[in-house]
């Protein structure tokens, strides 16, 4: 069997790889359109997307909506036949506005985590073709969403992304669960596949489950497909591409990182996160980066009076390559990155690795 495709409702992605949504500004139209053109699912992150707008601090909601619409249009124009999605975190204060903008721009899917998107279907007008894909970290969360959506909206999710504790950025786990073997992605995927088996997607077929968090090689993809996943989501590998929207200095931080540089931090939003250790994080830990005010009010769970730094500002600086004033979120495998490649070359490598596993498998 050759490299699998991924079907979500009436949407078919030729290569069953979803590019993870990476904020602030890491995955915009440049990366998303390149992934879509290569046959994967390109995803724009809505988090802090309006950071370069002159009214970002004074007109936060409108600035983000404006740029999200612009980026979706640019991605669709660059990859007219590919699949383009948007990642929107439930914890964001402007969640509902961003969802409405994404649906109005007719994105192929909304991926939504950092909380349970219990109200997401309520934003979908009759006849809209946008697929709704929650990001969960347990079978329990997936089943709760199936039950709640069925009772309130008469429908189930179109697919699930299951994100394990090796992912980059904010993690849906307690600190003590991150290295606990009970929470490895292989186990989570099989539990979610089993948990949602009694339910069907809106098209009447089984709900596709996508594995995310630490997926790095074609062999990894093969392993998760064998475990019942319909596809995978990958973030870290796509940072180290020419088409990624981050500054070259951000990408270089991945190449320069050693295994011990990949650390767990406590984010101001109240969740553990995985990032690359640097001087900024040391200074923040010493209390030297505390924000004097908060112009954004971007995350419900962030209290700037107690926050060690402003996460939106830190991530925006990092995206621009100003790593003395911010830090890079990264997956557990970021230290394995040793070069910048093109999206097309990365896909060729993943396909070759997958097909080598397939050829070696017993008949």
Residue pairs with C-beta under 8 A, 6 or more apart in sequence:
1 358
2 351
2 355
2 358
3 15
3 16
3 218
3 221
3 350
3 351
3 354
3 355
4 15
4 16
4 225
4 230
4 231
5 12
5 13
5 14
5 15
5 16
6 12
6 13
6 15
6 16
6 17
6 18
6 41
6 208
6 210
6 230
6 231
7 13
7 205
7 208
7 230
8 109
8 131
8 133
8 158
8 159
8 201
8 208
9 131
9 158
9 201
9 202
9 203
10 129
10 203
11 83
11 108
11 109
11 131
13 39
13 40
13 41
13 83
13 231
14 39
14 40
15 38
15 39
15 40
15 347
15 350
15 351
16 221
16 225
16 230
16 231
16 232
17 35
17 40
17 41
17 221
17 231
17 232
17 233
17 234
17 347
17 350
18 40
18 41
18 43
18 85
18 111
18 161
18 210
18 212
18 231
18 232
18 233
18 234
19 27
19 31
19 32
19 35
19 40
19 41
19 42
19 43
19 233
19 234
19 235
19 238
20 27
20 43
20 87
20 167
20 212
20 233
20 234
20 235
20 238
21 27
21 43
21 44
21 45
21 46
21 47
21 85
21 86
21 87
21 111
21 235
22 45
22 87
22 168
22 169
22 235
22 238
22 239
22 329
23 45
23 46
23 47
23 48
23 49
23 87
23 89
23 169
23 315
24 45
24 47
24 48
24 49
24 51
24 312
24 315
24 316
24 318
24 319
25 45
25 48
25 49
25 51
25 52
25 245
25 246
25 315
25 316
25 319
26 45
26 239
26 244
26 245
26 246
26 250
26 319
26 329
27 43
27 44
27 45
27 87
27 235
27 238
27 244
27 245
28 44
28 45
28 49
28 71
28 75
28 245
29 44
29 71
29 72
29 74
29 75
29 78
29 245
30 243
30 244
30 245
31 42
31 238
31 241
31 243
31 244
31 245
31 343
32 42
32 43
32 44
32 71
32 75
32 79
32 84
32 85
33 42
33 74
33 75
33 76
33 77
33 78
33 79
33 82
33 84
33 243
34 42
34 78
34 79
34 241
34 243
34 342
34 343
34 344
35 41
35 42
35 43
35 82
35 238
35 243
35 343
36 42
36 75
36 79
36 82
36 83
36 84
37 78
37 79
37 82
37 343
38 343
38 344
38 347
39 82
39 347
40 82
40 83
40 347
41 83
41 85
41 108
41 109
42 75
42 79
42 82
42 83
42 84
42 85
43 84
43 85
43 86
43 87
43 111
44 68
44 71
44 72
44 75
44 84
44 85
44 86
44 87
45 86
45 87
46 64
46 68
46 86
46 87
46 88
46 89
46 92
46 98
46 102
47 87
47 88
47 89
47 92
47 298
47 315
48 64
48 298
48 312
48 315
48 316
49 64
49 67
49 68
49 71
50 56
50 60
50 63
50 64
50 65
50 66
50 67
50 68
51 312
51 316
51 319
52 67
53 63
53 66
53 67
55 62
55 63
56 63
56 64
56 296
57 295
57 296
58 295
60 94
60 295
60 296
60 297
60 298
61 94
61 97
64 94
64 97
64 98
65 94
65 97
65 98
65 101
68 86
68 98
68 101
68 102
68 105
69 101
69 104
69 105
72 84
72 86
72 102
72 105
72 107
73 105
75 84
76 84
83 108
83 109
84 107
84 108
85 107
85 108
85 109
85 110
85 111
85 131
85 133
86 98
86 102
86 107
86 109
86 110
86 111
87 110
87 111
87 112
87 113
87 135
88 95
88 98
88 99
88 102
88 110
88 111
88 112
89 95
89 112
89 113
89 114
89 115
89 170
89 299
90 112
90 113
90 114
90 115
90 116
90 117
91 114
91 115
91 269
91 299
91 300
91 301
92 98
92 114
92 298
92 299
92 300
93 297
93 298
93 299
93 300
94 298
96 119
96 123
99 110
99 112
99 120
99 123
100 123
102 110
102 130
103 110
103 123
103 124
103 125
103 128
103 130
106 128
106 129
106 130
107 130
108 129
108 130
108 131
109 130
109 131
109 132
109 133
109 158
109 159
110 120
110 130
110 131
110 132
110 133
111 133
111 134
111 135
111 161
112 120
112 132
112 133
112 134
112 135
113 134
113 135
113 136
113 161
113 163
113 172
114 135
114 170
114 172
114 271
116 134
116 136
116 141
116 144
116 145
117 132
117 134
117 145
118 145
118 148
118 149
118 152
120 132
120 134
121 132
121 149
121 152
121 153
121 155
122 152
122 153
124 130
124 132
131 158
131 159
132 157
132 158
133 157
133 158
133 159
133 160
133 161
133 210
134 141
134 142
134 145
134 157
134 160
134 161
135 160
135 161
135 162
135 163
135 172
135 212
136 142
136 145
136 160
136 161
136 162
136 163
136 172
136 192
137 162
137 163
137 164
137 165
137 171
137 172
137 173
137 188
138 172
138 188
138 191
138 192
139 188
139 191
139 192
139 194
139 195
139 196
140 195
142 160
142 162
142 192
142 195
142 196
143 195
143 196
145 157
145 160
146 156
146 157
146 196
146 199
146 207
149 155
149 156
149 157
150 156
150 199
155 202
156 199
156 200
156 201
156 202
156 207
157 201
157 207
158 201
158 202
158 203
158 207
158 208
159 201
159 207
159 208
159 209
159 210
159 230
160 192
160 196
160 207
160 208
160 209
160 210
161 210
161 212
161 233
162 185
162 188
162 189
162 192
162 209
162 210
162 211
162 212
162 213
162 229
163 171
163 172
163 212
163 213
163 233
164 183
164 184
164 185
164 188
164 189
164 211
164 212
164 213
164 214
165 171
165 173
165 177
165 178
165 179
165 183
165 184
165 185
165 213
166 185
166 213
166 214
166 274
166 331
166 332
166 333
167 212
167 213
167 214
167 235
167 274
167 331
167 332
168 235
168 236
168 274
168 275
168 329
168 330
168 331
168 332
168 334
169 235
169 273
169 274
169 329
170 267
170 269
170 271
170 272
170 273
170 329
171 178
171 264
171 271
171 272
171 273
171 274
172 271
173 183
173 272
174 272
175 264
175 266
175 272
177 183
178 264
178 272
181 187
185 211
185 212
185 213
185 214
185 215
185 224
186 223
186 224
186 227
189 209
189 211
189 224
189 227
189 228
189 229
190 227
190 228
192 209
193 209
193 227
193 228
193 229
196 206
196 207
196 209
197 206
199 207
200 206
200 207
201 207
201 208
208 230
208 231
209 228
209 229
209 230
210 229
210 230
210 231
210 232
210 233
211 224
211 227
211 229
211 231
211 232
211 233
212 232
212 233
212 234
212 235
213 331
213 332
214 220
214 331
214 332
214 333
215 221
215 224
215 232
215 233
215 234
216 234
216 236
216 237
216 333
216 336
217 350
217 353
218 349
218 350
218 351
218 352
218 353
218 354
218 355
218 356
218 357
219 353
219 354
219 356
219 357
220 232
221 232
221 350
221 353
221 354
222 353
222 354
222 357
222 358
223 357
224 232
225 231
235 331
236 254
236 330
236 331
236 333
236 334
236 337
237 337
237 346
238 244
238 343
238 346
239 246
239 250
239 251
239 254
239 330
239 334
239 337
240 251
240 254
240 255
240 337
240 339
240 340
240 341
241 340
241 341
241 342
241 343
241 346
242 340
242 341
242 342
242 343
243 342
243 343
244 251
245 319
246 318
246 319
246 321
247 319
247 320
247 321
248 321
248 340
249 321
249 323
250 318
250 319
250 321
250 323
250 328
251 340
253 276
253 278
253 323
253 328
254 276
254 328
254 330
254 334
254 335
254 337
255 337
255 338
255 339
255 340
257 276
257 330
257 334
257 335
257 337
258 335
259 335
260 277
261 276
261 277
261 335
262 274
262 275
262 276
262 277
262 330
262 331
262 332
262 334
262 335
263 274
263 275
263 276
263 277
263 281
264 272
264 273
264 274
265 272
265 273
265 274
265 275
265 281
265 327
266 272
266 273
267 273
267 311
268 299
268 302
268 304
268 307
268 308
268 309
268 310
268 311
269 299
269 301
269 302
269 311
270 301
270 302
271 301
273 329
274 329
274 330
274 331
274 332
275 281
275 327
275 328
275 329
275 330
276 327
276 328
276 329
276 330
276 334
278 323
278 327
278 328
279 324
280 289
280 309
280 314
280 323
280 324
280 325
280 326
280 327
281 327
283 289
284 308
284 309
284 314
285 308
287 308
289 308
289 309
289 314
290 307
290 308
290 309
291 304
291 307
291 309
291 310
291 313
293 304
294 302
294 304
294 310
296 310
296 312
298 312
299 311
302 311
304 310
313 325
313 326
314 325
314 326
314 327
315 326
315 327
315 329
316 326
317 323
317 325
317 326
318 326
318 327
318 328
319 326
341 349
